[in-house]
């Protein structure tokens, strides 16, 4: 995991407001970095790799595929150093 992912996971593991998250959770052909089944919400931390060739299109297809499964996706941009 990247540093932003580690920091986010450290907070999500505390189950804020009683909401539980899973890490590296498979959903069909996708693996979500963080997933809350109660809220049907996935969280992805987007670093520099998401700016590389072909990645924006893959990310859009992933978002659309998850929406088709009634799962929302929150993308958090990671700081670029």
HUURDA-V520883 format. One record per run of one state. SS is the DSSP state (2 for helix, 1 for strand, 0 for the rest). FROM is the first residue (numbers start at 1). TO is the last residue. If there is no record, write none. Layout:
BEGIN
SS,FROM,TO
SS,FROM,TO
END
This chain:
BEGIN
0,1,2
2,3,12
0,13,15
2,16,18
0,19,21
1,22,27
0,28,29
1,30,36
0,37,40
1,41,46
0,47,47
2,48,51
0,52,54
2,55,67
0,68,71
1,72,77
0,78,81
END
